[in-house]
Amino acid sequence: MVHAATATLGATVEEHRDKAGPRTLKPAGNVPEPWRHRYPIAVRTALRTALSTLPTNEADKIPERIMDPLLEEVLEAHGGLDLWSGLTKVTARMSIGGPIWAIKGWPDALVQETVEIDTKVERSVFTPFTRPDLRSVFEVAPERVTLETLDGEQVEQRTDARAAFKGYVRSTPWDVLHLGYFVGYAFWNYLTAPFVFTYPGVSAREIEPWRESGQTWRRLRVTFPESIATHNPEQVFYFDHKRLQRRMDYVTEILGSTLVGHYTSHHETFGGLVVPTRRRVFRRNPDGTINLNMPSITIDVQDVCVE
């Protein structure tokens, strides 16, 4: 027997197809094809209503994902999913500072970095890395961090790198591969947001808004799968009236499960991609408030190249 909501869903889609005519779409690499490319908002609203009443066994048969309306607006504000789907690489020149690096044993180690990320798989390269003749490469499947010469000769490598942080707290010093792992996964996540929210296994849903400094920021709660190395599985992202990212909250699990409020601002456009060029990372209180007196990490982006 076909559930009533399933019939409604099918009728809604067929009605739109009859009006709009056939359309052929190509999914882009690992980025799934979103509903916004196929149906207008009125149809998506009907789809959401129908899906919300489906029993679990029926809902599991729906092969495509319905994108959160706020996420749609956010993607457009940052350059659009069509642009992102055509990219393979993002390279950013930046300065990374703050007192946390001295605590970890690496003061001024990242003051001038070129960070290259792959948009299709989780991979990042930091050049130079702790020495002018070295670079750090972070990759997954399997997860590993590698210290290389600029010619690609392996110097050191650590597999299952996250396990090497077991028992560490905020004040525990890091070796060079600890450092490479942290910045490797963290900056891949920073530079792929918000587009990473559309990747397989990632879910993003709007939650209640947040008032800060006289502004109201809308928020997305984003849940990441185990296949993506990130700070922690569930994070919250804040967006202003222009739908630009202004803040993100997470727990840095490998840094003693520190509560973090990470602010982003000074957005600029590079090849159509809108990127925050100023980031400031602070300790966050359990109630969501933040002491903004002293950032633990500062990130200033000087230039971005997209390919």
N, C-alpha and C positions, 0 to 999 in steps of 0.2 A: 504493500500500500504506500502511495506517495504522500508524505506529510504535506499539510496545507501550505505551510511556509515554503516548502520546496517548490510547489506548484506556482506560488506567487512569485518567487525568485525567477523561475524560468519564464513566466509570462512577462515579467518586467523587462528582462533582458531581450526577449524576442520582440517585444513591442518596440524597443529602442532600435534594434537591428533592422526591423521593417522600415522604420522612418529614416534611419541614417544610411542604410545600404551597407554593403560589405566593406570591411577595412582590414588590411593586412598589416600586422605589426611585428617588429623584430625585437625580442628581448635582447638586452645588452649585456653580454658576458654573465658575470655572477650576480648582476643587479636584476632582481625580478621585475617583470612588467607590472606597473601599478595600475589600479583601477581607473585613476584619473585620466589616463590616456585613452580609455575606451568608452567611458560613460560620463555624461554631464552630471552635475551635482544632484539634480532632482532624482535621477535614476539611482545614483549611489545611495541617497537617503532611503529610497524604497528597498534597496538591497540590504542595507544595514538593518532595517526594521524586520525584513523577512528572516535574515540570518539570526537575529537575536532570539527568535522563537523556535529555532530548530533544535531538536534533540541532539545530543552530542554525536550519535552515530550518523545522523544526517549531515550535520555541520562539517564533519570530517571529510565528507565526500566533495565539498566545495574546493576546487583546486587552486583558486586564486585568492589574493588578499585584498581586503578593502582598506584603503589608507585613511588614517585619521585626518579629518579636515584641517586641523591646525598644522599637522605635518606637511600637508600639501602646500599651505601658505608659506611655511618656513623654507621648504625646498625651493620654491620660486624666488623667495627673497634672497637666497644665497647663490642664485645663478641658474637654478632649474635642473631637474633630473635629466632632461634631454642632453644638456651640456655635460653633466657629470658622466653620463653613460658612455659618452664618446671619448673620455679621458682614460689614459693608462698610467700616467705618472704626474705627480705634483712635487716640485722642488722648491724649498723655501730656505732663504738665508735669514738667520736670526741670531740674537744674543740671548743666552739663558743664564740668569743669575739668581741671587737670593741666598740667604744664610743656610738653607738645608744642605747645600753641597759641601760646605765646610764641615758640617756635622757628620756627613757621610765619608769625609776624608778626601773630597775632591774640590777644594776651593778654586774658583776661576777656571775650572776644567772645560766649561762649555760656553765661554764668553763669545766665541764666534764660530757658529756651526752652519754647515749646509746639510739640510735634512731632505732626503729623497724618499718618497713613499710610492708604493704601487697601489693603484686604486682597485684592482681586481682581486688581489690576495693580500693578506696581512704580511707586509714586508717593508722594512725601513732601513735606510743606510745613513749613518752620521759620519761626516767627513769635515775636518780631521777629528780624531777622537782621542783625547788625552795626550796625544803627541802629534806633531805635524805629519809624521809618516805612517799613521795608522787610521783605520776606519772601523766602525762597528756595524755589523749587519744583524738585524733581528728578523726571524722568519718563523712561520708555523707550519704544521703538517709535515714533519714533526716540529714541535716548538724548540727553538734553539737560538743562541746568540753566539756570534763569531767575531773575534778580533782578527783583522786582516791588515796586511800591508796595502798600500795604495795600488799595488800591482795585483792584488787578489790572493796573495799567498797567506795561508792560514797561520796565525800565531797561536791563538787559543780558541777553544770552543767549549760551550757548555750546553748539553741537551737537558731537557726537563728543567729548564732554568728557574722556573718559579719555585720549585721545591727547595732550591738553595737558600730561600729566604725564611725557611721554617725556624721559628723561635726568635726571629729578629724583631727588634723594637725600633722606635724612631731614632734612638741614639746609637744604634749598632752601626759601626763602619761597614762600608761596602768595598769589595774588590772591583776591578775594572769590568768584569762580566756582570756583576750585579748592576752596576751603573748602566751598562749597555742594554741590559734587559729592560730596566725601568724606562729609560728614555725611548727605547725602541718601540715598545707597545704603546706607551702613553702618547707619543707624538703621532703615531699612525692614527690613533683614535681621534686626537684633536684635529688633525688635518682632513680626515674623512667625514667628520660631523658637519652637517646633519645627514648627509647622504648615506652614511653607514646604517642609519635607522631603517633603510629599505632593504638591507642585505638579508639573505636567508637566515631564518632563526631569530632575527631581531624583531621585537614588537615595541610599538610606541603608541601610547594612549594619553589623551589630555586629562589632566587632573585639575583640581581647584587652583585659581590664580593666586598670585603672591603680591603683596604690597611692599614696596621698598623705595625709600628716598622720594616719596610722593608720586611714585609710578606704580602702575599695575602691570605685572608681567604674567603672561600666560605660560603654562608649563606642560611639558611632556614627561611622563614617566617611561623610561626606556629600559627594556630588559634584554640582556645580551646572552647568547648561548655559550656553552663551554668552548665551542670552536673558535671564539674570538677572545684573544687575550686582552683584558682591560682591567681597570682598577678594581671593580667589583660588579657582580651581575646586574644589579638594579641601580640606576642613576636617574637624576632629575635635571632637566634642561629648561632654562627660562628664556623667554623671548619678549622683546618690547613691542610697541605698537606697529613698528615696521616689520615685525617678525624676524628681527635679527637676534642672534644668540647673545645674551648678556651675562649669563651665569650658568654654571653646572655644579651640582652637588653629587659627591660620591664618597666612598670609603676606600682609602688606599690600603688595601689588604696587606701588601708586602712592606708597608711602612708602619707596622704596628697597628693596623686598622684605624688610622687617623681619619677623623671626620673632616671633610674638605669642602670649602666654598671657593669656586674657581670662576673669576670674573673675566669676561671678554669684551673688548671695546675697540674703538678706532678702526672700524671696518673699511676696507678698501677693495676695489675691484681689480682683479688680475686676469686678463684673458676671458672676462665674463664671469669668473668665479669670485664670489664675495667672501673675503677672509678677514677675521678679526686680527689686527696687527699688534694688539696689546693684550697681554694676559697677566693676571695677578692672582696668585694662589694663597688662600688664607686658611687658618684653622676655623672650623665651624662648630658652633655650639649645638647641643642636642635639640634645642628648640628652633633651629634653622637660622638664628641670628649669627652675625660674624663680626669679630673685632678687626676692623680694617686698618689698624695702626701699622702693622708690620707684615708684609707678605713673606711667605716662606720661599716662594719661587716667583721669579719675574721672567717673562718671555716677551721679547720685542722683535717682531718680524720686519725685516727691511725690504724684502722682495720675494715674489712668488712667481714661478714659471709653471705653466700647465702644458701638458703634451697629450 
